[in-house]
Amino acid sequence: MFSTLFESEKIPDELLMESFLGYVSKDERELINTAIKDDDLNDSQEKEWLDFLKRFDCRTIPKKEDRQTIILELAHKEMVQIAQFIIDSWRKPFKENLANRDAFSSMESLEEIYQNARPTVKRVLNLIRSEPTISAAEGINRLSKSRSILKLRSDDKWLQNYNRQERERLELQEKLGRRLDGSVEVSEWCNCGNCDITLLTNNSECYCCFEQEGCEEAMNREEVIQDLKAEGVQNAKCVTQHPGFNPVCLQKWSLKMAADRYKTKDKSKYSQTSTENSFLRSISYREFTRLIYGLLGNRRIPLPACAYIAIRNTFPIMEKEGQFTGYSDDSD
């Protein structure tokens, strides 16, 4: 919000630090505070500090007096730079519709809104509380009242836009569902020739790489085109032909080495908790996303069907697994 209404460079260091501390895990938050306040770290803390810097791709070991500066740089990268495309997308509508309102005219007034709207246990419980005696109309009325926290009122245009988006979402899910259950032949929606539904588990996986803009952009990069030409490949039709797909996404030891880059939702190190193939698949999905889209922060994007098929054929289900988990916010 700050970055869309005001210049990113004007974000106060205090706010940037507070946002970053809320973004990292509790243990990392305590480590940051210790590193900034204490001159010396013990051996265990020093190791954790180095691991923390490595996770955020910081390739220098800062001096004691530079630790806070480095943390602010990492915070700016994670909270602003990685989300820059979102900030750029929202900047124009935010400025056109909000900047002329007193409540959004300064960083101080925006900070006040933020503090007043910060969720507390009591606020959240009141919003989600549901009792048998509460009618649907009353439930909707409660949700409508909750918007008064930001002192903004929904209008007909907003409601029409919401209904349109919801209708489009349901239509898309219905279309993908027909692909998954075989009602629509694969040949009718697959243009790369490598899609299949035999190893897919839910609607979100039923896309051809031709339908995902990120895949098309990745395949049209000059470096990719040159590498494919060197391999004798002309007019590649599938993202699985990307020169980096095999070495990055299908090589066992490459994936094991890449595992250190990733953290679970609770910010702990990524490690094998089930079968080796399940672990390798989970890393491969993330490496594919990084290869095609770059860093996305916490955002998730489903892979195209052809990529799922190639990865799952390379690292198939083991006896103890039962079946693929499939794409979701907690996919395997």
C-alpha positions in Angstrom: 0.0 0.0 0.0 2.8 2.4 0.9 4.7 1.6 -2.2 1.7 2.1 -4.5 0.6 5.5 -3.2 4.1 6.9 -2.4 7.6 6.2 -3.8 9.2 3.1 -2.5 12.3 5.0 -1.5 10.2 7.1 0.9 9.2 4.1 3.0 10.6 4.7 6.6 13.2 2.3 7.7 11.2 1.6 10.8 8.2 0.4 8.8 10.3 -1.6 6.4 12.0 -3.3 9.4 8.6 -4.0 11.1 7.2 -5.5 7.9 10.2 -7.7 7.4 10.2 -8.9 11.0 6.5 -9.9 10.6 7.4 -11.7 7.4 10.1 -14.0 8.8 9.6 -16.7 11.4 9.7 -16.2 15.1 13.2 -17.8 15.4 14.6 -15.6 12.6 13.0 -12.5 14.1 14.8 -13.2 17.4 18.0 -13.9 15.5 17.8 -10.6 13.7 17.2 -8.7 16.9 20.1 -10.4 18.6 22.4 -9.7 15.6 21.5 -6.0 15.5 21.7 -5.4 19.3 24.6 -7.7 20.3 28.2 -7.2 19.2 29.2 -10.8 19.4 27.2 -13.9 18.5 28.1 -17.3 20.0 29.0 -20.2 17.7 25.5 -21.5 17.3 24.1 -18.0 16.6 26.8 -17.3 14.1 25.9 -20.5 12.2 22.2 -19.6 12.2 23.1 -16.0 11.1 25.1 -17.3 8.1 22.3 -19.7 7.2 19.8 -16.9 7.4 21.9 -14.7 5.0 22.3 -17.6 2.6 18.6 -18.2 2.5 18.1 -14.6 1.3 20.9 -14.9 -1.2 23.1 -12.5 0.7 26.7 -13.3 -0.5 28.5 -11.1 1.9 29.1 -11.4 5.6 28.4 -8.0 7.1 30.5 -6.4 9.8 28.9 -5.9 13.1 28.2 -2.3 12.5 26.6 -3.1 9.0 24.2 -5.8 10.1 21.2 -3.5 10.4 21.9 -1.9 7.0 22.1 -5.4 5.4 18.8 -6.4 7.0 17.1 -3.3 5.6 18.5 -4.1 2.2 17.1 -7.7 2.4 13.8 -6.3 3.7 13.5 -3.9 0.7 14.3 -6.8 -1.7 11.7 -9.1 -0.2 8.9 -6.6 0.6 9.3 -4.2 -2.3 11.5 -5.5 -5.2 10.1 -9.0 -5.5 6.5 -7.6 -5.4 7.3 -4.8 -7.8 5.1 -6.1 -10.6 2.1 -6.1 -8.2 3.0 -2.6 -7.0 3.2 -1.3 -10.5 -0.1 -2.9 -11.5 -2.0 -1.3 -8.6 -0.2 2.1 -8.5 -2.4 3.8 -11.1 -5.9 2.7 -9.8 -4.7 3.4 -6.2 -3.6 6.9 -7.0 -6.7 7.7 -9.1 -9.2 6.4 -6.5 -7.5 6.8 -3.1 -4.8 9.5 -3.2 -7.3 12.4 -3.2 -8.8 11.1 0.0 -7.6 12.6 3.3 -7.2 9.2 4.8 -4.7 8.2 2.1 -3.0 11.5 1.6 0.1 10.9 3.7 2.1 8.1 5.1 1.1 9.1 8.7 -2.6 8.8 7.9 -2.1 5.5 6.1 -0.2 4.3 9.1 -3.1 5.2 11.4 -5.5 3.2 9.2 -3.2 0.3 9.3 -2.9 0.4 13.1 -6.7 0.7 13.5 -7.3 -2.2 11.1 -4.7 -4.6 12.4 -6.3 -7.9 13.2 -6.7 -8.8 16.9 -7.9 -12.0 18.3 -11.2 -10.3 19.4 -11.8 -8.7 15.9 -11.1 -12.0 14.0 -13.3 -14.0 16.3 -16.2 -11.5 16.0 -15.9 -11.6 12.2 -15.9 -15.4 11.8 -18.2 -16.3 14.7 -21.3 -18.1 13.4 -24.2 -19.4 15.5 -27.3 -21.5 14.5 -29.5 -18.5 15.2 -27.6 -16.2 12.7 -29.3 -16.0 9.3 -27.5 -15.8 6.0 -28.6 -12.2 5.7 -27.3 -11.3 9.1 -24.0 -13.0 8.3 -23.6 -10.9 5.1 -24.5 -7.8 7.1 -21.7 -8.6 9.6 -19.2 -8.9 6.8 -20.4 -5.7 5.3 -19.9 -3.9 8.6 -16.4 -5.2 8.9 -15.4 -3.1 5.9 -16.0 0.0 8.0 -12.6 -0.7 9.6 -11.1 1.0 6.5 -14.0 3.5 6.3 -14.6 2.4 2.7 -18.0 1.4 1.3 -18.6 -1.1 -1.5 -20.5 0.3 -4.5 -22.5 -1.3 -7.3 -19.4 -1.2 -9.6 -17.4 -3.1 -7.1 -20.1 -5.7 -6.6 -20.6 -6.1 -10.3 -16.8 -6.6 -10.8 -16.7 -9.2 -8.0 -19.7 -11.1 -9.4 -18.1 -11.1 -12.9 -14.8 -12.4 -11.5 -16.5 -15.1 -9.5 -18.5 -16.2 -12.5 -15.4 -16.4 -14.6 -13.6 -18.4 -11.9 -16.5 -21.0 -11.7 -16.6 -21.2 -15.5 -12.9 -21.9 -15.7 -13.1 -24.5 -12.9 -15.9 -26.2 -14.8 -13.9 -26.2 -18.1 -10.8 -27.6 -16.3 -12.9 -30.2 -14.6 -14.1 -31.5 -18.0 -10.5 -31.9 -19.0 -9.6 -33.8 -15.9 -12.5 -36.3 -16.1 -11.9 -36.9 -19.8 -15.1 -35.3 -21.1 -12.9 -33.2 -23.3 -10.2 -35.0 -25.2 -6.6 -34.0 -24.4 -6.0 -33.3 -28.1 -8.6 -30.5 -27.9 -6.7 -28.4 -25.4 -3.1 -29.6 -25.6 -1.0 -27.9 -28.3 2.4 -29.0 -27.2 1.8 -32.8 -27.7 3.0 -33.8 -24.3 0.0 -33.3 -22.0 -1.8 -36.2 -20.5 -4.3 -36.6 -17.6 -3.2 -40.0 -16.3 -1.0 -38.6 -13.6 -2.9 -35.4 -12.9 -4.9 -35.1 -9.6 -7.0 -31.9 -9.7 -8.4 -29.2 -12.1 -5.5 -26.7 -11.5 -3.1 -29.1 -13.2 -5.0 -29.2 -16.5 -3.3 -26.5 -18.4 -1.1 -26.9 -21.5 2.1 -24.9 -21.5 0.8 -23.0 -24.5 -1.9 -21.5 -22.2 0.5 -20.1 -19.6 2.1 -16.8 -20.6 5.2 -17.4 -18.4 6.0 -20.6 -20.3 5.7 -18.9 -23.7 7.9 -15.9 -22.5 10.5 -18.3 -21.1 10.8 -20.2 -24.4 11.1 -17.0 -26.4 14.1 -15.7 -24.5 17.1 -15.2 -26.7 19.4 -17.4 -24.6 16.9 -20.3 -24.7 16.5 -20.0 -28.5 20.2 -20.0 -29.0 20.8 -23.0 -26.8 18.0 -24.9 -28.6 19.5 -24.1 -32.0 22.9 -25.4 -30.7 21.1 -28.6 -29.9 19.5 -28.8 -33.3 16.0 -28.0 -32.1 14.0 -25.7 -34.2 10.5 -24.3 -33.3 10.3 -26.1 -29.9 6.7 -26.8 -29.1 6.8 -27.7 -25.4 8.3 -26.1 -22.3 9.8 -29.5 -21.4 12.1 -28.8 -24.3 13.6 -25.8 -22.4 17.3 -26.5 -22.3 17.2 -26.1 -18.5 14.3 -28.4 -17.8 16.1 -31.7 -17.7 19.2 -30.6 -15.8 17.3 -28.4 -13.3 14.1 -30.3 -12.8 14.8 -34.0 -13.5 18.3 -34.6 -12.2 18.3 -36.2 -8.7 21.5 -34.6 -7.4 20.7 -31.2 -8.9 17.4 -31.3 -7.0 19.1 -32.4 -3.7 21.6 -29.6 -3.9 18.7 -27.1 -4.7 16.8 -28.1 -1.6 18.7 -25.7 0.6 17.1 -22.8 -1.2 13.7 -23.6 0.1 11.8 -23.2 3.4 8.5 -24.6 4.5 5.6 -22.4 5.5 6.9 -22.2 9.1 10.3 -21.1 7.7 12.1 -24.3 8.7 14.6 -25.9 6.4 13.2 -28.1 3.6 14.0 -31.7 4.3 12.8 -35.2 3.3 9.9 -36.3 5.5 8.4 -39.0 3.2 9.8 -41.1 0.3 12.8 -39.8 -1.7 10.7 -39.5 -4.8 8.1 -37.4 -3.0 10.8 -35.1 -1.8 12.4 -34.8 -5.2 9.1 -34.0 -6.9 8.4 -31.2 -4.4 11.8 -29.7 -5.1 11.3 -30.2 -8.9 8.0 -28.3 -8.9 9.7 -25.3 -7.2 12.7 -25.5 -9.4 10.5 -25.4 -12.5 8.7 -22.3 -11.2 12.0 -20.6 -10.5 13.4 -21.6 -13.9 10.3 -20.3 -15.8 9.1 -17.4 -13.7 12.0 -16.4 -11.4 11.4 -15.5 -7.8 7.7 -15.3 -6.8 8.0 -14.9 -3.1 5.1 -16.7 -1.4 3.0 -16.8 -4.6 2.3 -20.2 -6.1 1.5 -21.0 -9.8 0.5 -24.5 -11.0 2.7 -26.2 -13.5 1.4 -27.1 -17.0 0.3 -30.7 -17.4 3.3 -31.6 -19.6 5.7 -30.6 -16.8 3.8 -32.6 -14.2 3.8 -35.7 -16.4 7.5 -35.5 -17.1 8.4 -34.9 -13.4 6.0 -37.6 -12.1 7.2 -40.1 -14.6 10.8 -39.5 -13.6 10.0 -39.7 -9.9 7.0 -42.0 -9.7 4.8 -43.0 -6.7 6.5 -45.3 -4.3 4.6 -48.1 -2.5 4.2 -46.2 0.8 2.8 -43.1 -0.8 -0.5 -44.2 -2.3 -1.1 -41.3 -4.7 0.1 -37.9 -5.7 -0.9 -35.1 -3.5 -1.5 -32.7 -6.4 -1.3 -28.9 -6.7 -2.5 -26.8 -3.8 -1.0 -24.3 -1.4 0.4 -27.4 0.4 1.2 -29.6 -2.6 3.8 -32.3 -2.3 
